[in-house]
């Protein structure tokens, strides 16, 4: 998983511009703010803007606990190439490693293509929502990552970029950090780490 960098902001913006009818509200200042706080993943041409709830949040009638992640936007630069599913599942892998129990998103009810994609990838409808004084109807989806963790095992694959600074040969420790959160910190006497 790669975070968007400041030198990729124009590329990320151009992807959203390609999909302006779906994302009419996205502006460059919003993307810049999200990028500064490391809330944008940009990997294999897929952009995921996400955030962790720092407190309990109520959307319509549904309450989401502190620590729940929300996907604000997900967009693929090339429609139909399968990368959105791959990157989304890698995002879930990281959230499961962080012991995150739940990930949510909201989508316009009329966006049937996106809704089908979310349902295909394990999201379940949990409530409805509306915007613009009720004129735009939406659906709230949630995926229970605790159930996903129990129901599947996935071998994590890291690229060379992912492996930077993971294994410290000086103190023989393994340190894995993602989005500023330490995932693993262990000491090993004998260990080799290979990345492709």
Residue pairs with C-beta under 8 A, 6 or more apart in sequence:
1 41
1 43
1 87
1 90
1 91
1 94
1 162
1 178
2 41
2 42
2 43
2 161
3 38
3 40
3 41
3 42
3 179
4 12
4 35
4 40
4 41
4 42
4 47
5 35
5 42
6 35
8 42
9 28
9 31
9 32
9 35
11 42
12 31
12 35
12 40
12 42
12 47
13 28
13 31
15 45
15 47
15 75
15 77
16 23
16 26
16 31
16 47
16 73
16 75
18 77
19 75
22 75
22 111
22 114
23 73
23 75
26 73
31 40
31 49
34 40
34 49
34 51
34 72
38 179
38 180
39 49
39 50
39 51
39 72
40 47
40 48
40 49
40 50
41 47
41 48
41 50
41 87
41 91
43 87
43 90
44 83
44 86
44 87
45 76
45 77
45 78
45 81
45 83
46 74
46 75
46 76
46 77
46 83
46 84
46 86
46 87
46 88
47 73
47 74
47 75
47 77
48 71
48 73
48 74
48 87
48 88
48 91
49 71
49 72
49 73
49 74
50 69
50 70
50 71
50 72
50 91
51 69
51 70
51 72
52 67
52 68
52 69
52 70
52 100
53 64
53 65
53 66
53 67
53 68
53 69
53 70
54 66
55 66
56 63
56 64
56 65
56 66
57 63
57 64
57 68
58 64
59 104
59 106
59 127
59 129
59 140
60 127
60 128
60 129
60 140
61 127
62 126
62 127
62 140
62 142
64 70
64 102
64 104
64 142
65 101
65 102
67 100
67 101
68 100
68 101
68 102
68 103
68 104
69 95
69 100
69 102
69 103
69 104
70 103
70 104
70 105
71 103
71 104
71 105
72 105
74 84
74 88
74 105
75 84
76 83
76 84
84 117
85 117
85 120
85 121
88 121
89 121
89 154
92 103
92 143
92 145
92 148
93 154
93 156
94 178
94 179
94 183
95 103
95 145
96 145
96 148
96 149
97 156
97 178
97 183
97 184
98 178
98 181
98 183
100 145
101 144
101 145
101 146
102 142
102 143
102 144
102 145
102 146
103 142
103 143
103 145
104 126
104 140
104 141
104 142
104 143
105 118
105 123
105 140
105 141
106 129
106 138
106 139
106 140
106 141
107 114
107 115
107 118
107 138
107 139
107 141
108 114
108 136
108 137
108 138
108 139
109 115
109 128
109 137
109 138
109 139
110 137
115 139
115 141
118 141
119 125
119 141
121 143
122 143
122 148
123 141
123 142
123 143
124 141
124 142
124 143
124 144
125 139
125 140
125 141
126 140
126 141
126 142
127 139
127 140
128 137
128 138
128 139
128 140
129 137
129 138
129 139
129 140
130 136
130 137
130 138
131 138
157 196
158 166
158 195
159 195
159 196
160 195
160 196
162 195
163 193
163 195
165 175
166 174
166 175
166 176
166 193
167 173
167 174
167 175
167 191
167 193
168 174
168 175
171 187
172 187
172 188
172 189
172 191
173 185
173 186
173 187
173 188
174 184
174 185
174 186
174 187
174 188
174 191
174 193
175 182
175 184
175 185
176 182
176 183
176 184
176 185
177 183
